[in-house]
Amino acid sequence: MFQFLTRGGAAPVEVKASAAGALTASRIATGSAGRVAWSPRDTASLTRSGFQGNPVVFRCVKLVSEAAAALPLVLEAKGARMEVHPVVTLLSRPNGAQGRAELFEALYGQLLLTGDGYVEAVGGEGLPEELHVLRSERMSVVPGADGWPVAYDYSVSGRAHRFPAEAVCHVKSFHPQDDHYGLSPMQAVAQAMDVHNSASRWSKALLDNAARPSGAIVFDGGDGSVMTPEQYDRLVAEIEANHQGARNAGRPMLLEGGLDWKPMGFSPSDMEFQQTKESAAREIATAFGVPPMLLGIPGDATYANYAEAHRAFYRLTVLPMASRVTASLAQWLEGFAGEDLELRVDLDRVPALSAERDAQWARIAGASFLSDAEKRALLGLAPSEE
């Protein structure tokens, strides 16, 4: 609990927990009068309509965050690879509720959804005892006189806790018009996301309401008369009994007394909504850096096969993001550890890159003009004890 929230009494017993944990989560209710063309562009609204309400956005974020969180990491300190180190122990079990993969998945997810990721250091002399990922939409940067952040405010339901700048690792995406916050793919793809959601709602309404009937029965009494209630009820009962459902599909209809059948079909513009929906899905996948082939979106032939698309997904999306995040974490943890640290992805243990690794090994092994020591150095291996 925060000391500034306590009222009198003895000082609270110090416990190891996130400083933001005592703040009660709030549910933000939003509404609008009338119908608008585009959804709101604030973080909470984009998350609800995107990650929670759009299957393409949800799958893109899950694919990237889970793939990046599962990458094997290597820690180097003092120029040597460390298998046993306090930082390795901290990252393997960052807090009592999360493991390494869960912590990094939350961090990558926040970065994809909001453009910003925040990691809090909790307790400890020297290295933190715990690491916690904080929700980005609740964080705000407190700039100093020189414009650089000097603190971070975490606000919920009118209450706030201020973190000193050194207690928070802020990872952000590039934003050309903002010095303190990053630009998320959700903001760049908001219009395509609205189009995709609108197409889904249109399709659902068509199924629920039979928005356009298959045809119309036209009554022509000849003298301008209309059907009597008894005639109308009889016609409706006959259609429901003999011409609806799978059992009556294709059954001919017998019309009498001035009744005529006028078939009705979909116009070309009505039938293009599915193509519009697929085009919007491809734009969403492109913004998140996920090949549409991996999402099962039809009509995409950018890559020759699934394996090539999978390899490009790792090379162009997952690895650059993971490299940026791990480098920021290593630089931040250096201030606690008091030594130079390098945290990077172990490319030799990434299954998606096995084909490239095999080709590299074969190429170096076949270079007869290189000694064994030079070959090991090119492959990033430690010198042989022999």
Secondary structure per residue as TSV (DSSP state, phi and psi in degrees):
chain	resnum	aa	ss	phi	psi
A	1	M	-	360.0	150.5
A	2	F	-	-79.1	138.9
A	3	Q	G	-67.6	-30.5
A	4	F	G	-75.0	-7.0
A	5	L	G	-100.7	-8.4
A	6	T	-	-85.0	151.4
A	7	R	-	-121.9	101.8
A	8	G	S	66.3	-166.5
A	9	G	S	74.3	-177.8
A	10	A	S	-71.2	156.1
A	11	A	-	-65.5	139.0
A	12	P	-	-65.0	148.0
A	13	V	-	-69.5	133.3
A	14	E	-	-69.3	125.4
A	15	V	-	-124.8	155.7
A	16	K	-	-89.5	103.4
A	17	A	S	-161.3	162.7
A	18	S	-	-64.4	137.3
A	19	A	T	-66.4	-21.3
A	20	A	T	-87.7	-6.7
A	21	G	T	-68.0	-24.6
A	22	A	T	-79.6	-13.9
A	23	L	S	-76.5	133.7
A	24	T	-	-79.4	133.0
A	25	A	-	-68.7	144.8
A	26	S	-	-121.6	151.3
A	27	R	-	-106.1	122.1
A	28	I	-	-91.5	122.4
A	29	A	-	-100.5	127.7
A	30	T	-	-125.8	151.8
A	31	G	-	-158.4	166.1
A	32	S	-	-147.2	147.1
A	33	A	S	-90.4	132.3
A	34	G	S	79.3	-171.6
A	35	R	-	-109.6	134.0
A	36	V	-	-114.0	159.6
A	37	A	S	-77.3	-37.8
A	38	W	S	-128.1	149.8
A	39	S	-	-73.5	159.5
A	40	P	-	-59.2	152.7
A	41	R	-	-104.5	10.8
A	42	D	S	-75.6	162.8
A	43	T	H	-61.7	-44.3
A	44	A	H	-63.0	-42.6
A	45	S	H	-68.2	-41.4
A	46	L	H	-63.9	-37.7
A	47	T	H	-66.9	-41.3
A	48	R	H	-66.9	-47.2
A	49	S	H	-78.7	-20.9
A	50	G	T	-97.8	-78.6
A	51	F	T	-63.2	-40.1
A	52	Q	T	-87.6	-19.1
A	53	G	T	-122.7	3.2
A	54	N	-	-132.4	119.4
A	55	P	H	-66.0	-30.3
A	56	V	H	-70.4	-46.2
A	57	V	H	-62.8	-44.0
A	58	F	H	-58.2	-45.7
A	59	R	H	-69.9	-37.2
A	60	C	H	-62.5	-46.8
A	61	V	H	-64.4	-42.3
A	62	K	H	-65.2	-41.5
A	63	L	H	-61.5	-49.7
A	64	V	H	-69.0	-47.6
A	65	S	H	-67.2	-41.3
A	66	E	H	-70.4	-39.0
A	67	A	H	-65.8	-42.5
A	68	A	H	-69.7	-36.7
A	69	A	H	-69.9	-25.0
A	70	A	T	-87.0	-3.0
A	71	L	S	-67.1	135.9
A	72	P	-	-72.1	138.6
A	73	L	E	-113.4	152.6
A	74	V	E	-125.8	132.6
A	75	L	E	-108.5	129.8
A	76	E	E	-120.3	130.0
A	77	A	E	-134.7	134.7
A	78	K	T	56.5	36.2
A	79	G	T	76.2	7.1
A	80	A	E	-126.7	147.6
A	81	R	E	-74.4	129.7
A	82	M	E	-108.4	115.7
A	83	E	S	-85.2	-31.7
A	84	V	S	-122.3	119.0
A	85	H	-	-162.7	147.9
A	86	P	H	-55.7	-34.4
A	87	V	H	-68.3	-38.7
A	88	V	H	-61.8	-42.5
A	89	T	H	-64.6	-41.8
A	90	L	H	-63.2	-43.8
A	91	L	H	-72.2	-30.4
A	92	S	H	-71.0	-29.6
A	93	R	S	-139.2	78.3
A	94	P	-	-68.0	-30.5
A	95	N	B	-157.5	175.6
A	96	G	T	-69.3	-17.1
A	97	A	T	-107.0	-10.5
A	98	Q	B	-135.4	149.4
A	99	G	-	-97.9	-175.7
A	100	R	H	-60.2	-47.5
A	101	A	H	-63.5	-39.8
A	102	E	H	-67.4	-41.7
A	103	L	H	-62.7	-47.6
A	104	F	H	-69.2	-34.1
A	105	E	H	-63.7	-41.2
A	106	A	H	-64.4	-40.2
A	107	L	H	-65.7	-46.8
A	108	Y	H	-65.4	-37.8
A	109	G	H	-62.5	-44.3
A	110	Q	H	-62.3	-39.0
A	111	L	H	-65.4	-38.3
A	112	L	H	-73.1	-38.4
A	113	L	H	-80.3	-33.1
A	114	T	H	-121.5	-14.3
A	115	G	S	86.8	-4.2
A	116	D	E	-134.8	144.6
A	117	G	E	-133.4	134.9
A	118	Y	E	-125.6	129.8
A	119	V	E	-118.3	128.2
A	120	E	E	-100.6	136.1
A	121	A	E	-95.2	130.9
A	122	V	E	-120.3	124.6
A	123	G	S	60.9	-176.4
A	124	G	-	90.2	149.4
A	125	E	S	-98.7	119.9
A	126	G	S	86.3	-117.6
A	127	L	S	-66.4	146.4
A	128	P	-	-63.2	154.8
A	129	E	S	-85.4	-27.1
A	130	E	E	-143.7	156.3
A	131	L	E	-125.0	137.2
A	132	H	E	-133.0	139.5
A	133	V	E	-90.1	127.5
A	134	L	E	-100.6	149.7
A	135	R	-	-70.1	127.7
A	136	S	G	-69.3	-34.7
A	137	E	G	-69.2	-13.3
A	138	R	G	-96.0	-6.5
A	139	M	E	-96.2	144.2
A	140	S	E	-140.1	140.2
A	141	V	E	-81.4	136.6
A	142	V	E	-107.4	101.0
A	143	P	E	-78.7	149.9
A	144	G	-	-89.4	-169.0
A	145	A	T	-65.1	-29.7
A	146	D	T	-90.4	2.7
A	147	G	S	93.4	-16.0
A	148	W	S	-81.2	149.1
A	149	P	E	-64.7	134.3
A	150	V	E	-112.8	-14.0
A	151	A	E	-164.3	169.8
A	152	Y	E	-133.5	134.1
A	153	D	E	-103.0	129.8
A	154	Y	E	-110.4	111.9
A	155	S	E	-118.2	133.9
A	156	V	E	-145.6	125.8
A	157	S	T	53.3	42.1
A	158	G	T	83.3	-5.8
A	159	R	E	-107.5	151.0
A	160	A	E	-142.3	151.3
A	161	H	E	-127.6	134.8
A	162	R	E	-101.7	124.0
A	163	F	E	-98.2	136.8
A	164	P	E	-65.7	152.9
A	165	A	G	-59.3	-35.8
A	166	E	G	-73.1	-13.8
A	167	A	G	-87.4	-4.6
A	168	V	E	-129.3	132.1
A	169	C	E	-97.5	114.0
A	170	H	E	-103.3	113.1
A	171	V	E	-107.1	127.6
A	172	K	E	-136.3	152.2
A	173	S	-	-80.5	162.6
A	174	F	-	-68.7	132.9
A	175	H	-	-132.5	117.3
A	176	P	T	-71.3	-16.2
A	177	Q	T	-121.6	15.2
A	178	D	-	-141.9	129.5
A	179	D	S	-85.6	-18.5
A	180	H	S	-117.1	-19.1
A	181	Y	S	-128.5	152.4
A	182	G	-	-92.5	165.3
A	183	L	-	-102.3	124.1
A	184	S	-	-92.6	155.4
A	185	P	H	-59.1	-28.7
A	186	M	H	-60.5	-38.2
A	187	Q	H	-70.9	-37.6
A	188	A	H	-71.0	-27.4
A	189	V	T	-109.6	16.9
A	190	A	H	-60.5	-39.9
A	191	Q	H	-67.9	-43.9
A	192	A	H	-63.1	-34.8
A	193	M	H	-65.8	-41.3
A	194	D	H	-63.6	-40.4
A	195	V	H	-63.1	-44.5
A	196	H	H	-64.0	-42.9
A	197	N	H	-65.9	-39.7
A	198	S	H	-65.4	-39.5
A	199	A	H	-64.6	-36.9
A	200	S	H	-67.0	-41.2
A	201	R	H	-66.1	-37.3
A	202	W	H	-63.7	-42.9
A	203	S	H	-64.4	-40.5
A	204	K	H	-65.3	-41.2
A	205	A	H	-64.7	-35.3
A	206	L	H	-63.5	-40.5
A	207	L	H	-71.7	-38.2
A	208	D	H	-73.6	-42.3
A	209	N	H	-107.0	0.7
A	210	A	T	48.9	58.7
A	211	A	S	-53.6	-28.0
A	212	R	S	-136.1	114.4
A	213	P	-	-68.1	159.4
A	214	S	S	-70.8	-21.5
A	215	G	E	-174.2	179.1
A	216	A	E	-135.4	141.7
A	217	I	E	-98.0	115.6
A	218	V	E	-101.5	128.5
A	219	F	E	-101.2	126.5
A	220	D	-	-127.6	100.1
A	221	G	-	-77.1	-8.9
A	222	G	S	86.2	-39.8
A	223	D	S	-108.3	16.4
A	224	G	S	84.6	5.3
A	225	S	-	-76.2	164.4
A	226	V	-	-117.7	166.8
A	227	M	-	-69.6	143.0
A	228	T	-	-77.2	159.1
A	229	P	H	-56.5	-37.2
A	230	E	H	-65.1	-41.1
A	231	Q	H	-65.9	-39.4
A	232	Y	H	-65.3	-46.0
A	233	D	H	-63.8	-38.6
A	234	R	H	-64.8	-40.4
A	235	L	H	-66.4	-42.8
A	236	V	H	-63.6	-43.0
A	237	A	H	-64.2	-37.1
A	238	E	H	-69.4	-39.3
A	239	I	H	-65.5	-43.8
A	240	E	H	-65.9	-34.8
A	241	A	H	-82.1	-34.7
A	242	N	H	-117.2	-7.7
A	243	H	S	-136.4	18.4
A	244	Q	S	-124.9	151.6
A	245	G	S	94.0	165.0
A	246	A	G	-64.9	-31.6
A	247	R	G	-66.8	-28.4
A	248	N	G	-102.5	13.1
A	249	A	T	-61.6	129.0
A	250	G	T	80.7	1.7
A	251	R	-	-71.1	131.5
A	252	P	-	-67.4	151.7
A	253	M	-	-110.8	133.5
A	254	L	-	-100.0	116.6
A	255	L	-	-111.0	144.2
A	256	E	-	-145.7	169.6
A	257	G	T	62.8	40.9
A	258	G	T	83.9	11.3
A	259	L	E	-86.0	140.9
A	260	D	E	-139.5	143.9
A	261	W	E	-99.8	126.5
A	262	K	E	-118.7	105.7
A	263	P	E	-68.3	148.6
A	264	M	-	-129.5	133.6
A	265	G	-	-123.2	179.5
A	266	F	-	-87.3	138.2
A	267	S	-	-74.2	160.0
A	268	P	H	-56.4	-36.1
A	269	S	H	-67.5	-33.4
A	270	D	H	-69.4	-33.1
A	271	M	H	-80.8	-10.3
A	272	E	T	-84.4	-3.4
A	273	F	H	-65.0	-32.5
A	274	Q	H	-67.1	-39.8
A	275	Q	H	-65.2	-37.8
A	276	T	H	-63.2	-40.3
A	277	K	H	-64.5	-43.1
A	278	E	H	-67.2	-36.9
A	279	S	H	-64.9	-40.7
A	280	A	H	-64.7	-37.6
A	281	A	H	-64.0	-38.5
A	282	R	H	-66.7	-36.7
A	283	E	H	-65.4	-40.1
A	284	I	H	-62.9	-47.0
A	285	A	H	-61.9	-38.7
A	286	T	H	-64.1	-41.2
A	287	A	H	-64.0	-35.0
A	288	F	H	-87.1	-3.6
A	289	G	T	77.0	25.7
A	290	V	-	-107.2	122.5
A	291	P	-	-58.5	128.8
A	292	P	H	-55.2	-27.9
A	293	M	H	-59.7	-33.8
A	294	L	H	-71.7	-19.2
A	295	L	H	-97.3	-1.7
A	296	G	T	75.2	22.3
A	297	I	-	-79.4	121.5
A	298	P	T	-72.1	159.4
A	299	G	T	85.8	9.0
A	300	D	-	-111.1	123.8
A	301	A	-	-130.2	36.1
A	302	T	S	-65.8	-38.5
A	303	Y	S	-109.7	147.3
A	304	A	S	-67.5	-35.3
A	305	N	S	-151.6	174.0
A	306	Y	H	-65.0	-39.4
A	307	A	H	-62.5	-40.5
A	308	E	H	-65.7	-40.5
A	309	A	H	-64.8	-39.0
A	310	H	H	-64.7	-42.1
A	311	R	H	-66.3	-41.4
A	312	A	H	-65.3	-35.2
A	313	F	H	-59.9	-43.0
A	314	Y	I	-71.4	-45.1
A	315	R	I	-67.4	-39.5
A	316	L	I	-97.7	-18.0
A	317	T	I	-123.8	-58.4
A	318	V	I	-69.0	-51.7
A	319	L	H	-65.1	-43.5
A	320	P	H	-60.1	-41.1
A	321	M	H	-65.9	-45.2
A	322	A	H	-63.4	-38.9
A	323	S	H	-63.9	-40.7
A	324	R	H	-66.6	-42.9
A	325	V	H	-69.4	-45.9
A	326	T	H	-65.1	-36.1
A	327	A	H	-64.8	-40.5
A	328	S	H	-66.2	-41.0
A	329	L	H	-63.9	-43.0
A	330	A	H	-63.0	-43.5
A	331	Q	H	-64.2	-38.2
A	332	W	H	-68.2	-42.7
A	333	L	H	-70.8	-21.4
A	334	E	H	-58.1	-35.3
A	335	G	H	-66.0	-26.9
A	336	F	H	-87.8	-39.8
A	337	A	H	-78.6	-26.2
A	338	G	S	74.0	22.9
A	339	E	S	-148.2	160.1
A	340	D	-	-72.0	130.5
A	341	L	E	-127.2	146.6
A	342	E	E	-133.8	117.1
A	343	L	E	-113.8	118.6
A	344	R	E	-143.2	168.7
A	345	V	E	-79.8	136.1
A	346	D	-	-84.4	94.1
A	347	L	G	-64.3	-24.1
A	348	D	G	-70.8	-15.3
A	349	R	G	-112.7	17.9
A	350	V	-	-93.4	112.1
A	351	P	G	-59.6	-33.3
A	352	A	G	-65.7	-20.3
A	353	L	G	-104.2	16.2
A	354	S	H	-62.3	-37.7
A	355	A	H	-64.1	-43.0
A	356	E	H	-65.7	-38.9
A	357	R	H	-66.3	-41.6
A	358	D	H	-62.9	-41.1
A	359	A	H	-65.4	-38.1
A	360	Q	H	-67.3	-43.8
A	361	W	H	-62.3	-42.5
A	362	A	H	-65.2	-38.2
A	363	R	H	-67.7	-42.6
A	364	I	H	-73.3	-38.4
A	365	A	H	-63.7	-30.2
A	366	G	T	-84.8	-2.1
A	367	A	-	-83.4	93.9
A	368	S	T	-68.9	-17.6
A	369	F	T	-81.8	-3.0
A	370	L	S	-102.2	143.0
A	371	S	-	-79.5	167.8
A	372	D	H	-63.0	-36.9
A	373	A	H	-65.4	-39.2
A	374	E	H	-68.8	-37.0
A	375	K	H	-64.4	-42.5
A	376	R	H	-64.3	-37.2
A	377	A	H	-66.4	-40.6
A	378	L	H	-65.3	-32.0
A	379	L	T	-84.2	-1.6
A	380	G	T	77.9	20.3
A	381	L	-	-92.8	153.8
A	382	A	-	-69.3	153.4
A	383	P	-	-59.9	145.5
A	384	S	-	-68.7	143.2
A	385	E	-	-64.7	-26.7
A	386	E	-	-68.9	360.0
